[in-house]
Amino acid sequence: MKIKWAKSVFTASFLLVLPKLALAAESMVIDTGTTAWMLTATALVLLMVPGLAMFYGGLVRTKNVLGTMMHSFVAMAVIGVLWAVCGYSLAFGKSILGGAIGWNNDYFFLNGIDDVIKNGIPEYVLAMFQGKFAIITPALISGALAERVYFRGYILFIVLWFLFVYCPLCHWVWASDGWLFNAGASGVIDLAGGLVIHVSAGFSALIVALMLGPRYGYPKTAMNPNNLVMTLMGAGLLWVGWFGFNAGSTVQSGLDTARALTMTQISAASGALTWIIIEAIVFRKTTSLGFASGILAGLVAITPAAGVVKPYGAIILGALSSIACYYALNAKMKLGYDDSLDCFGIHGIGSGLGVLMLSFFIRDSWMKSAASSTNGSWSYFNQLTIQLLGMAATIALAVIGTAIIVFIVQKTIGFRIEEQKEIEGLDQSLHGEHGYGLVYPDVRG
C-alpha cells in the first residue's frame, strides 16, 4: 500500500513538473538554420574590416598605406578583446545609472553564457555578431585622421571612444530597455546601425578632423590616392559584407531577412548609379572613385531602413544619399577642414539622411503592425519626431564625447604626430616598413 502511495505521489509530482521540463527543453533547442545564417552573417561583417582597410589604404599616399590599413586591423584585436571583457555587458546588460549604460555580471568576460540559447541561437553567436559591429565603428573614424596621428594615440582613442561613446549609444538604441529603443510609440528605427555606427562615427570623425587640424601641406599639396584598384576592391568587399550587416541584424532566417538583403542590394546599386550619372553630367566622364563612393552612399543610407522600406524606397534613399554625399564632399574643400577620407561626408551625412527619410517610405504591413501595437497612435510625423530625437542624442554624445577624448589623448600620450614624422610617412616613421617593396616614401610631403 505504501509503495502504491509513493508511486502515486511520484507520478503526480512528475506530471506537475513535466510542462516546465518540456519548456526548458524547448528553450535549449538550437534552430540550426538560423544559427548557420547568423554564423555566416558574423563572418560577413568581419570581412568588412579588411574591406575597409583596403578602401582606406588605397586612398592615402604610398608612404602611409600600411599605417592606414593598420588602423582598421588593430581594431579587430583591441575592440575584439574589450568586447568580450566588458563591451557586451555595457551594451546589452540591464540598464543602470538611469539608463545611461548597461551591465550584466553574466556578460563580464562572457562567463555566464556558455550554455545559453536565445531564440534558438547560442548567445555566443549573438555576442560575436554584435562584436563585429563594435570593431568596425571606430575603424570608420580612422578615415578622418589618416596620415597624421601616432599609432599609440589612435589605440588609446578607440579604447576610450568604444567605452564612453559606442557602448552607451548601443545600449540606448538596441538594448531592450534602452531609452531610445522604447522612445515614443514605437521606438527609434535603426536596424543595423545608422545611428549607432555611421552617424556616430561620421560626426566623431568631423570633430577629430577639426581638433587635429589638416595634414601638412593640405590643401595646397596634391595628396592623390596610391592605389584606386585596391580601393575599388575594398568597396566591393564592403558591399558583399553589408548583406551580413543588414540581413543578419534581423536575427532570423526568414521573410524579414530576405527583405533586408534585397533593400541593401537595391540601395547600393541606386547610390552607385546616381553618383556616376552626376559625374557624367558635371565632368562628362565617370570615375572608379566616384563609383565606389556611390556604393557606400547607398549602403549607409539603407542601413537603418532595410527592415522597414520597400524597393522603391530603397532606390530613392540610395539616390538621395548619393546626391547629398556628393555635395557634402565638395563642401569640404570650400570649408577647409581635412576629413582625410570623407568619413563625415559619407557616413555622417548619408546615414543621417537615411535615418530621417525612412519615415516616409515605411511599408504598409509595418505601419499596420505599429498602429495596432500602439492603439492607433503611430503616424509618419510621430516616427519622424522619434528619429529626430535619436539623431540629436547620437550627435550630442558623439560630438561631446569625442571632443573630450581627443583632448585627453593629446594631453597624455600624444595624438597628432610630429611634422617631420608626418613628412616621412607613417609606414617608415611608426612601423619601420614600406607598403610596396620597390617604392620609397615621398619625403617631400
Contacts in CASP RR format, 6 or more apart in sequence:
PFRMAT RR
TARGET T0000
AUTHOR 0000-0000-0000
METHOD contacts of the structure
MODEL  1
MKIKWAKSVFTASFLLVLPKLALAAESMVIDTGTTAWMLTATALVLLMVP
GLAMFYGGLVRTKNVLGTMMHSFVAMAVIGVLWAVCGYSLAFGKSILGGA
IGWNNDYFFLNGIDDVIKNGIPEYVLAMFQGKFAIITPALISGALAERVY
FRGYILFIVLWFLFVYCPLCHWVWASDGWLFNAGASGVIDLAGGLVIHVS
AGFSALIVALMLGPRYGYPKTAMNPNNLVMTLMGAGLLWVGWFGFNAGST
VQSGLDTARALTMTQISAASGALTWIIIEAIVFRKTTSLGFASGILAGLV
AITPAAGVVKPYGAIILGALSSIACYYALNAKMKLGYDDSLDCFGIHGIG
SGLGVLMLSFFIRDSWMKSAASSTNGSWSYFNQLTIQLLGMAATIALAVI
GTAIIVFIVQKTIGFRIEEQKEIEGLDQSLHGEHGYGLVYPDVRG
27 117 0 8 1.000
28 117 0 8 1.000
29 117 0 8 1.000
29 120 0 8 1.000
30 117 0 8 1.000
30 120 0 8 1.000
30 121 0 8 1.000
30 122 0 8 1.000
31 119 0 8 1.000
31 120 0 8 1.000
31 121 0 8 1.000
31 253 0 8 1.000
33 253 0 8 1.000
34 119 0 8 1.000
34 120 0 8 1.000
34 121 0 8 1.000
34 251 0 8 1.000
34 252 0 8 1.000
34 253 0 8 1.000
35 120 0 8 1.000
35 121 0 8 1.000
35 122 0 8 1.000
35 125 0 8 1.000
36 253 0 8 1.000
37 248 0 8 1.000
37 253 0 8 1.000
37 257 0 8 1.000
38 121 0 8 1.000
38 125 0 8 1.000
38 126 0 8 1.000
38 129 0 8 1.000
38 248 0 8 1.000
38 251 0 8 1.000
38 253 0 8 1.000
39 125 0 8 1.000
40 244 0 8 1.000
41 129 0 8 1.000
41 243 0 8 1.000
41 244 0 8 1.000
41 245 0 8 1.000
41 247 0 8 1.000
41 248 0 8 1.000
42 125 0 8 1.000
42 128 0 8 1.000
42 129 0 8 1.000
42 132 0 8 1.000
44 240 0 8 1.000
44 241 0 8 1.000
44 243 0 8 1.000
44 244 0 8 1.000
44 245 0 8 1.000
45 129 0 8 1.000
45 132 0 8 1.000
45 133 0 8 1.000
45 136 0 8 1.000
45 241 0 8 1.000
45 244 0 8 1.000
45 245 0 8 1.000
46 76 0 8 1.000
46 132 0 8 1.000
46 135 0 8 1.000
47 237 0 8 1.000
47 240 0 8 1.000
47 241 0 8 1.000
48 132 0 8 1.000
48 136 0 8 1.000
48 237 0 8 1.000
48 238 0 8 1.000
48 241 0 8 1.000
48 242 0 8 1.000
48 245 0 8 1.000
49 72 0 8 1.000
49 73 0 8 1.000
49 75 0 8 1.000
49 76 0 8 1.000
49 132 0 8 1.000
49 135 0 8 1.000
49 136 0 8 1.000
49 139 0 8 1.000
50 72 0 8 1.000
50 73 0 8 1.000
50 237 0 8 1.000
51 72 0 8 1.000
51 233 0 8 1.000
51 234 0 8 1.000
51 236 0 8 1.000
51 237 0 8 1.000
51 238 0 8 1.000
52 72 0 8 1.000
52 136 0 8 1.000
52 139 0 8 1.000
52 140 0 8 1.000
52 234 0 8 1.000
52 238 0 8 1.000
53 68 0 8 1.000
53 69 0 8 1.000
53 71 0 8 1.000
53 72 0 8 1.000
53 73 0 8 1.000
53 139 0 8 1.000
54 69 0 8 1.000
54 230 0 8 1.000
54 231 0 8 1.000
54 233 0 8 1.000
54 234 0 8 1.000
54 237 0 8 1.000
55 230 0 8 1.000
55 231 0 8 1.000
55 234 0 8 1.000
55 235 0 8 1.000
55 238 0 8 1.000
55 292 0 8 1.000
56 68 0 8 1.000
56 69 0 8 1.000
56 71 0 8 1.000
56 72 0 8 1.000
56 142 0 8 1.000
56 143 0 8 1.000
56 146 0 8 1.000
56 341 0 8 1.000
57 65 0 8 1.000
57 68 0 8 1.000
57 69 0 8 1.000
57 226 0 8 1.000
57 227 0 8 1.000
57 230 0 8 1.000
57 231 0 8 1.000
58 65 0 8 1.000
58 68 0 8 1.000
58 225 0 8 1.000
58 226 0 8 1.000
58 227 0 8 1.000
58 228 0 8 1.000
58 230 0 8 1.000
58 231 0 8 1.000
59 68 0 8 1.000
59 146 0 8 1.000
59 225 0 8 1.000
59 226 0 8 1.000
59 231 0 8 1.000
59 289 0 8 1.000
59 340 0 8 1.000
59 341 0 8 1.000
60 68 0 8 1.000
60 146 0 8 1.000
60 147 0 8 1.000
60 223 0 8 1.000
60 225 0 8 1.000
60 226 0 8 1.000
60 340 0 8 1.000
60 341 0 8 1.000
61 147 0 8 1.000
61 223 0 8 1.000
61 224 0 8 1.000
61 226 0 8 1.000
61 425 0 8 1.000
61 442 0 8 1.000
62 226 0 8 1.000
62 435 0 8 1.000
62 436 0 8 1.000
62 439 0 8 1.000
62 441 0 8 1.000
62 442 0 8 1.000
63 424 0 8 1.000
63 425 0 8 1.000
63 426 0 8 1.000
63 427 0 8 1.000
63 428 0 8 1.000
63 441 0 8 1.000
63 442 0 8 1.000
63 443 0 8 1.000
64 146 0 8 1.000
64 147 0 8 1.000
64 425 0 8 1.000
64 426 0 8 1.000
64 427 0 8 1.000
65 226 0 8 1.000
65 227 0 8 1.000
65 427 0 8 1.000
65 435 0 8 1.000
65 436 0 8 1.000
66 426 0 8 1.000
66 427 0 8 1.000
66 431 0 8 1.000
66 433 0 8 1.000
66 434 0 8 1.000
66 435 0 8 1.000
67 151 0 8 1.000
67 426 0 8 1.000
67 427 0 8 1.000
67 430 0 8 1.000
67 431 0 8 1.000
68 142 0 8 1.000
68 143 0 8 1.000
68 146 0 8 1.000
68 147 0 8 1.000
68 426 0 8 1.000
70 151 0 8 1.000
70 431 0 8 1.000
71 139 0 8 1.000
71 142 0 8 1.000
71 143 0 8 1.000
71 146 0 8 1.000
71 154 0 8 1.000
72 139 0 8 1.000
72 142 0 8 1.000
74 151 0 8 1.000
74 154 0 8 1.000
74 155 0 8 1.000
75 135 0 8 1.000
75 136 0 8 1.000
75 138 0 8 1.000
75 139 0 8 1.000
75 142 0 8 1.000
75 158 0 8 1.000
76 135 0 8 1.000
78 155 0 8 1.000
78 158 0 8 1.000
78 159 0 8 1.000
79 131 0 8 1.000
79 134 0 8 1.000
79 135 0 8 1.000
79 138 0 8 1.000
79 158 0 8 1.000
79 162 0 8 1.000
80 131 0 8 1.000
80 134 0 8 1.000
80 135 0 8 1.000
82 134 0 8 1.000
82 159 0 8 1.000
82 162 0 8 1.000
82 163 0 8 1.000
83 127 0 8 1.000
83 130 0 8 1.000
83 131 0 8 1.000
83 134 0 8 1.000
83 135 0 8 1.000
84 109 0 8 1.000
84 110 0 8 1.000
84 127 0 8 1.000
85 108 0 8 1.000
85 109 0 8 1.000
86 108 0 8 1.000
86 163 0 8 1.000
87 107 0 8 1.000
87 134 0 8 1.000
87 162 0 8 1.000
87 163 0 8 1.000
87 167 0 8 1.000
88 107 0 8 1.000
88 110 0 8 1.000
88 127 0 8 1.000
88 130 0 8 1.000
88 131 0 8 1.000
89 102 0 8 1.000
89 103 0 8 1.000
89 104 0 8 1.000
89 105 0 8 1.000
89 107 0 8 1.000
89 108 0 8 1.000
90 101 0 8 1.000
90 102 0 8 1.000
90 103 0 8 1.000
90 163 0 8 1.000
90 167 0 8 1.000
90 168 0 8 1.000
90 171 0 8 1.000
91 102 0 8 1.000
91 130 0 8 1.000
91 134 0 8 1.000
91 166 0 8 1.000
91 167 0 8 1.000
91 170 0 8 1.000
91 171 0 8 1.000
91 174 0 8 1.000
91 175 0 8 1.000
92 102 0 8 1.000
92 104 0 8 1.000
92 107 0 8 1.000
92 130 0 8 1.000
92 170 0 8 1.000
92 171 0 8 1.000
92 174 0 8 1.000
92 175 0 8 1.000
93 102 0 8 1.000
93 103 0 8 1.000
93 104 0 8 1.000
93 107 0 8 1.000
93 171 0 8 1.000
93 175 0 8 1.000
94 102 0 8 1.000
94 103 0 8 1.000
94 104 0 8 1.000
94 177 0 8 1.000
95 101 0 8 1.000
95 102 0 8 1.000
95 171 0 8 1.000
95 175 0 8 1.000
95 177 0 8 1.000
95 178 0 8 1.000
95 179 0 8 1.000
96 102 0 8 1.000
96 103 0 8 1.000
99 171 0 8 1.000
99 172 0 8 1.000
99 177 0 8 1.000
99 178 0 8 1.000
99 179 0 8 1.000
100 168 0 8 1.000
100 171 0 8 1.000
101 167 0 8 1.000
101 168 0 8 1.000
101 171 0 8 1.000
102 167 0 8 1.000
102 171 0 8 1.000
102 175 0 8 1.000
105 111 0 8 1.000
106 112 0 8 1.000
106 113 0 8 1.000
107 113 0 8 1.000
107 127 0 8 1.000
110 124 0 8 1.000
110 127 0 8 1.000
113 123 0 8 1.000
113 124 0 8 1.000
113 127 0 8 1.000
114 124 0 8 1.000
116 122 0 8 1.000
116 123 0 8 1.000
117 123 0 8 1.000
118 126 0 8 1.000
119 251 0 8 1.000
121 251 0 8 1.000
126 251 0 8 1.000
129 248 0 8 1.000
129 251 0 8 1.000
130 170 0 8 1.000
133 170 0 8 1.000
133 192 0 8 1.000
133 193 0 8 1.000
133 196 0 8 1.000
133 197 0 8 1.000
133 245 0 8 1.000
134 162 0 8 1.000
134 166 0 8 1.000
134 167 0 8 1.000
134 170 0 8 1.000
136 197 0 8 1.000
137 162 0 8 1.000
137 166 0 8 1.000
137 196 0 8 1.000
137 197 0 8 1.000
137 200 0 8 1.000
137 201 0 8 1.000
138 157 0 8 1.000
138 158 0 8 1.000
138 161 0 8 1.000
138 162 0 8 1.000
138 166 0 8 1.000
138 201 0 8 1.000
139 158 0 8 1.000
140 197 0 8 1.000
140 198 0 8 1.000
140 201 0 8 1.000
140 202 0 8 1.000
140 205 0 8 1.000
140 343 0 8 1.000
140 347 0 8 1.000
141 158 0 8 1.000
141 161 0 8 1.000
141 201 0 8 1.000
141 202 0 8 1.000
141 204 0 8 1.000
141 205 0 8 1.000
141 208 0 8 1.000
141 343 0 8 1.000
142 154 0 8 1.000
143 205 0 8 1.000
143 339 0 8 1.000
143 340 0 8 1.000
143 341 0 8 1.000
143 342 0 8 1.000
143 343 0 8 1.000
144 202 0 8 1.000
144 204 0 8 1.000
144 205 0 8 1.000
144 206 0 8 1.000
144 208 0 8 1.000
144 209 0 8 1.000
144 339 0 8 1.000
144 340 0 8 1.000
144 341 0 8 1.000
144 343 0 8 1.000
144 344 0 8 1.000
145 154 0 8 1.000
145 205 0 8 1.000
145 208 0 8 1.000
145 209 0 8 1.000
145 212 0 8 1.000
145 340 0 8 1.000
146 340 0 8 1.000
146 341 0 8 1.000
147 215 0 8 1.000
147 223 0 8 1.000
147 340 0 8 1.000
147 422 0 8 1.000
147 425 0 8 1.000
147 426 0 8 1.000
148 212 0 8 1.000
148 213 0 8 1.000
148 215 0 8 1.000
148 216 0 8 1.000
148 340 0 8 1.000
148 416 0 8 1.000
148 417 0 8 1.000
148 422 0 8 1.000
149 212 0 8 1.000
149 415 0 8 1.000
149 416 0 8 1.000
149 417 0 8 1.000
150 413 0 8 1.000
150 414 0 8 1.000
150 415 0 8 1.000
150 416 0 8 1.000
150 417 0 8 1.000
150 430 0 8 1.000
151 426 0 8 1.000
151 430 0 8 1.000
151 431 0 8 1.000
152 413 0 8 1.000
152 414 0 8 1.000
153 409 0 8 1.000
153 413 0 8 1.000
153 414 0 8 1.000
153 415 0 8 1.000
154 415 0 8 1.000
156 409 0 8 1.000
156 412 0 8 1.000
156 413 0 8 1.000
157 208 0 8 1.000
157 405 0 8 1.000
157 406 0 8 1.000
157 409 0 8 1.000
157 415 0 8 1.000
160 405 0 8 1.000
160 408 0 8 1.000
160 409 0 8 1.000
161 204 0 8 1.000
161 401 0 8 1.000
161 402 0 8 1.000
161 405 0 8 1.000
164 401 0 8 1.000
164 405 0 8 1.000
165 200 0 8 1.000
165 204 0 8 1.000
165 397 0 8 1.000
165 398 0 8 1.000
165 401 0 8 1.000
165 402 0 8 1.000
165 405 0 8 1.000
166 196 0 8 1.000
166 200 0 8 1.000
168 397 0 8 1.000
169 195 0 8 1.000
169 196 0 8 1.000
169 200 0 8 1.000
169 393 0 8 1.000
169 394 0 8 1.000
169 397 0 8 1.000
169 398 0 8 1.000
170 196 0 8 1.000
171 178 0 8 1.000
172 178 0 8 1.000
172 179 0 8 1.000
172 180 0 8 1.000
172 181 0 8 1.000
172 393 0 8 1.000
173 180 0 8 1.000
173 181 0 8 1.000
173 188 0 8 1.000
173 190 0 8 1.000
173 193 0 8 1.000
173 195 0 8 1.000
173 196 0 8 1.000
173 390 0 8 1.000
174 181 0 8 1.000
174 190 0 8 1.000
174 196 0 8 1.000
175 181 0 8 1.000
180 187 0 8 1.000
180 188 0 8 1.000
180 195 0 8 1.000
180 389 0 8 1.000
180 390 0 8 1.000
180 393 0 8 1.000
181 187 0 8 1.000
181 188 0 8 1.000
183 386 0 8 1.000
183 389 0 8 1.000
183 390 0 8 1.000
184 382 0 8 1.000
184 386 0 8 1.000
185 370 0 8 1.000
185 374 0 8 1.000
185 377 0 8 1.000
185 378 0 8 1.000
185 382 0 8 1.000
185 386 0 8 1.000
186 370 0 8 1.000
186 373 0 8 1.000
186 374 0 8 1.000
186 378 0 8 1.000
186 382 0 8 1.000
186 383 0 8 1.000
186 386 0 8 1.000
187 386 0 8 1.000
188 195 0 8 1.000
188 386 0 8 1.000
188 387 0 8 1.000
188 389 0 8 1.000
188 390 0 8 1.000
189 304 0 8 1.000
189 305 0 8 1.000
189 308 0 8 1.000
189 355 0 8 1.000
189 358 0 8 1.000
189 359 0 8 1.000
189 383 0 8 1.000
189 386 0 8 1.000
189 387 0 8 1.000
190 196 0 8 1.000
190 304 0 8 1.000
190 355 0 8 1.000
191 246 0 8 1.000
191 249 0 8 1.000
191 250 0 8 1.000
191 260 0 8 1.000
191 303 0 8 1.000
191 304 0 8 1.000
191 305 0 8 1.000
191 306 0 8 1.000
191 307 0 8 1.000
191 308 0 8 1.000
192 245 0 8 1.000
192 246 0 8 1.000
192 248 0 8 1.000
192 249 0 8 1.000
192 260 0 8 1.000
192 303 0 8 1.000
192 304 0 8 1.000
192 306 0 8 1.000
193 249 0 8 1.000
193 303 0 8 1.000
193 304 0 8 1.000
193 351 0 8 1.000
194 300 0 8 1.000
194 303 0 8 1.000
194 304 0 8 1.000
194 351 0 8 1.000
194 352 0 8 1.000
194 354 0 8 1.000
194 355 0 8 1.000
195 304 0 8 1.000
195 351 0 8 1.000
195 352 0 8 1.000
195 355 0 8 1.000
195 390 0 8 1.000
195 391 0 8 1.000
195 394 0 8 1.000
196 394 0 8 1.000
197 303 0 8 1.000
197 347 0 8 1.000
197 351 0 8 1.000
198 300 0 8 1.000
198 303 0 8 1.000
198 347 0 8 1.000
198 348 0 8 1.000
198 350 0 8 1.000
198 351 0 8 1.000
198 352 0 8 1.000
199 347 0 8 1.000
199 348 0 8 1.000
199 351 0 8 1.000
199 352 0 8 1.000
199 355 0 8 1.000
199 391 0 8 1.000
199 394 0 8 1.000
199 395 0 8 1.000
199 398 0 8 1.000
200 394 0 8 1.000
200 397 0 8 1.000
200 398 0 8 1.000
201 343 0 8 1.000
201 347 0 8 1.000
201 348 0 8 1.000
201 398 0 8 1.000
202 343 0 8 1.000
202 344 0 8 1.000
202 345 0 8 1.000
202 347 0 8 1.000
202 348 0 8 1.000
202 351 0 8 1.000
202 398 0 8 1.000
203 344 0 8 1.000
203 348 0 8 1.000
203 394 0 8 1.000
203 395 0 8 1.000
203 398 0 8 1.000
203 399 0 8 1.000
203 402 0 8 1.000
204 398 0 8 1.000
204 399 0 8 1.000
204 401 0 8 1.000
204 402 0 8 1.000
205 339 0 8 1.000
205 343 0 8 1.000
205 344 0 8 1.000
205 347 0 8 1.000
205 348 0 8 1.000
206 337 0 8 1.000
206 339 0 8 1.000
206 343 0 8 1.000
206 344 0 8 1.000
206 348 0 8 1.000
207 398 0 8 1.000
207 399 0 8 1.000
207 402 0 8 1.000
207 403 0 8 1.000
207 406 0 8 1.000
208 402 0 8 1.000
208 406 0 8 1.000
209 337 0 8 1.000
209 338 0 8 1.000
209 339 0 8 1.000
209 340 0 8 1.000
209 344 0 8 1.000
210 337 0 8 1.000
211 403 0 8 1.000
211 406 0 8 1.000
211 407 0 8 1.000
211 410 0 8 1.000
212 406 0 8 1.000
212 415 0 8 1.000
212 416 0 8 1.000
213 337 0 8 1.000
213 338 0 8 1.000
213 416 0 8 1.000
214 336 0 8 1.000
214 337 0 8 1.000
214 338 0 8 1.000
215 223 0 8 1.000
215 338 0 8 1.000
215 340 0 8 1.000
215 422 0 8 1.000
216 419 0 8 1.000
216 422 0 8 1.000
216 423 0 8 1.000
216 445 0 8 1.000
217 445 0 8 1.000
218 338 0 8 1.000
219 333 0 8 1.000
219 336 0 8 1.000
219 338 0 8 1.000
221 445 0 8 1.000
225 231 0 8 1.000
225 289 0 8 1.000
228 288 0 8 1.000
228 289 0 8 1.000
231 288 0 8 1.000
231 289 0 8 1.000
231 292 0 8 1.000
232 288 0 8 1.000
232 291 0 8 1.000
232 292 0 8 1.000
234 292 0 8 1.000
235 291 0 8 1.000
235 292 0 8 1.000
235 295 0 8 1.000
235 296 0 8 1.000
236 292 0 8 1.000
236 295 0 8 1.000
238 295 0 8 1.000
238 296 0 8 1.000
238 299 0 8 1.000
239 268 0 8 1.000
239 295 0 8 1.000
239 299 0 8 1.000
242 264 0 8 1.000
242 268 0 8 1.000
242 299 0 8 1.000
242 303 0 8 1.000
243 261 0 8 1.000
243 264 0 8 1.000
243 265 0 8 1.000
245 264 0 8 1.000
245 303 0 8 1.000
246 260 0 8 1.000
246 261 0 8 1.000
246 263 0 8 1.000
246 264 0 8 1.000
246 302 0 8 1.000
246 303 0 8 1.000
246 306 0 8 1.000
246 307 0 8 1.000
247 257 0 8 1.000
247 258 0 8 1.000
247 260 0 8 1.000
247 261 0 8 1.000
247 264 0 8 1.000
247 306 0 8 1.000
248 257 0 8 1.000
248 260 0 8 1.000
249 260 0 8 1.000
249 306 0 8 1.000
250 256 0 8 1.000
250 257 0 8 1.000
250 260 0 8 1.000
250 307 0 8 1.000
256 307 0 8 1.000
259 306 0 8 1.000
259 307 0 8 1.000
260 306 0 8 1.000
260 307 0 8 1.000
261 306 0 8 1.000
262 311 0 8 1.000
262 314 0 8 1.000
263 302 0 8 1.000
263 305 0 8 1.000
263 306 0 8 1.000
263 307 0 8 1.000
263 309 0 8 1.000
263 310 0 8 1.000
263 311 0 8 1.000
263 313 0 8 1.000
263 314 0 8 1.000
264 299 0 8 1.000
264 302 0 8 1.000
264 306 0 8 1.000
264 314 0 8 1.000
266 302 0 8 1.000
266 311 0 8 1.000
266 314 0 8 1.000
266 315 0 8 1.000
267 298 0 8 1.000
267 299 0 8 1.000
267 301 0 8 1.000
267 302 0 8 1.000
267 306 0 8 1.000
267 314 0 8 1.000
267 315 0 8 1.000
267 317 0 8 1.000
267 318 0 8 1.000
267 321 0 8 1.000
268 295 0 8 1.000
268 298 0 8 1.000
268 299 0 8 1.000
268 302 0 8 1.000
268 318 0 8 1.000
270 298 0 8 1.000
270 314 0 8 1.000
270 315 0 8 1.000
270 316 0 8 1.000
270 317 0 8 1.000
270 318 0 8 1.000
270 319 0 8 1.000
270 322 0 8 1.000
271 294 0 8 1.000
271 295 0 8 1.000
271 297 0 8 1.000
271 298 0 8 1.000
271 301 0 8 1.000
271 318 0 8 1.000
271 319 0 8 1.000
271 321 0 8 1.000
271 322 0 8 1.000
272 291 0 8 1.000
272 294 0 8 1.000
272 295 0 8 1.000
272 298 0 8 1.000
272 322 0 8 1.000
273 319 0 8 1.000
274 294 0 8 1.000
274 297 0 8 1.000
274 318 0 8 1.000
274 319 0 8 1.000
274 322 0 8 1.000
274 323 0 8 1.000
275 290 0 8 1.000
275 291 0 8 1.000
275 293 0 8 1.000
275 294 0 8 1.000
275 297 0 8 1.000
275 322 0 8 1.000
275 326 0 8 1.000
276 286 0 8 1.000
276 290 0 8 1.000
276 291 0 8 1.000
276 294 0 8 1.000
278 322 0 8 1.000
278 323 0 8 1.000
278 326 0 8 1.000
279 285 0 8 1.000
279 286 0 8 1.000
279 287 0 8 1.000
279 290 0 8 1.000
280 286 0 8 1.000
293 325 0 8 1.000
293 326 0 8 1.000
293 329 0 8 1.000
293 342 0 8 1.000
293 346 0 8 1.000
294 322 0 8 1.000
294 325 0 8 1.000
296 325 0 8 1.000
296 346 0 8 1.000
296 347 0 8 1.000
297 318 0 8 1.000
297 321 0 8 1.000
297 322 0 8 1.000
297 324 0 8 1.000
297 325 0 8 1.000
297 326 0 8 1.000
297 346 0 8 1.000
297 350 0 8 1.000
298 317 0 8 1.000
298 318 0 8 1.000
298 321 0 8 1.000
298 322 0 8 1.000
298 350 0 8 1.000
300 321 0 8 1.000
300 346 0 8 1.000
300 347 0 8 1.000
300 348 0 8 1.000
300 350 0 8 1.000
300 351 0 8 1.000
300 354 0 8 1.000
301 317 0 8 1.000
301 318 0 8 1.000
301 320 0 8 1.000
301 321 0 8 1.000
301 350 0 8 1.000
301 351 0 8 1.000
301 352 0 8 1.000
301 353 0 8 1.000
301 354 0 8 1.000
301 357 0 8 1.000
302 309 0 8 1.000
302 314 0 8 1.000
302 317 0 8 1.000
302 318 0 8 1.000
302 354 0 8 1.000
303 351 0 8 1.000
303 354 0 8 1.000
304 351 0 8 1.000
304 352 0 8 1.000
304 354 0 8 1.000
304 355 0 8 1.000
304 358 0 8 1.000
305 313 0 8 1.000
305 314 0 8 1.000
305 317 0 8 1.000
305 354 0 8 1.000
305 355 0 8 1.000
305 357 0 8 1.000
305 358 0 8 1.000
305 361 0 8 1.000
306 314 0 8 1.000
307 366 0 8 1.000
308 358 0 8 1.000
308 361 0 8 1.000
308 362 0 8 1.000
308 363 0 8 1.000
308 366 0 8 1.000
309 317 0 8 1.000
309 358 0 8 1.000
309 361 0 8 1.000
309 362 0 8 1.000
309 363 0 8 1.000
310 361 0 8 1.000
310 363 0 8 1.000
312 361 0 8 1.000
313 361 0 8 1.000
316 357 0 8 1.000
316 361 0 8 1.000
317 353 0 8 1.000
317 354 0 8 1.000
317 357 0 8 1.000
317 358 0 8 1.000
317 361 0 8 1.000
320 353 0 8 1.000
320 357 0 8 1.000
321 349 0 8 1.000
321 350 0 8 1.000
321 351 0 8 1.000
321 353 0 8 1.000
321 354 0 8 1.000
324 349 0 8 1.000
324 350 0 8 1.000
324 353 0 8 1.000
325 345 0 8 1.000
325 346 0 8 1.000
325 349 0 8 1.000
325 350 0 8 1.000
328 344 0 8 1.000
328 345 0 8 1.000
328 346 0 8 1.000
328 349 0 8 1.000
328 350 0 8 1.000
329 342 0 8 1.000
329 345 0 8 1.000
329 346 0 8 1.000
332 339 0 8 1.000
332 342 0 8 1.000
332 344 0 8 1.000
332 345 0 8 1.000
339 345 0 8 1.000
352 391 0 8 1.000
355 387 0 8 1.000
355 390 0 8 1.000
355 391 0 8 1.000
356 384 0 8 1.000
356 387 0 8 1.000
356 388 0 8 1.000
356 391 0 8 1.000
358 387 0 8 1.000
359 380 0 8 1.000
359 383 0 8 1.000
359 384 0 8 1.000
359 387 0 8 1.000
360 380 0 8 1.000
360 384 0 8 1.000
362 380 0 8 1.000
362 383 0 8 1.000
367 378 0 8 1.000
370 378 0 8 1.000
370 383 0 8 1.000
371 377 0 8 1.000
371 378 0 8 1.000
406 415 0 8 1.000
409 415 0 8 1.000
410 416 0 8 1.000
417 426 0 8 1.000
417 429 0 8 1.000
417 430 0 8 1.000
420 429 0 8 1.000
421 429 0 8 1.000
421 430 0 8 1.000
422 429 0 8 1.000
423 443 0 8 1.000
423 444 0 8 1.000
423 445 0 8 1.000
424 441 0 8 1.000
424 443 0 8 1.000
425 441 0 8 1.000
425 443 0 8 1.000
427 433 0 8 1.000
427 434 0 8 1.000
427 435 0 8 1.000
427 441 0 8 1.000
428 434 0 8 1.000
428 441 0 8 1.000
434 440 0 8 1.000
434 441 0 8 1.000
END
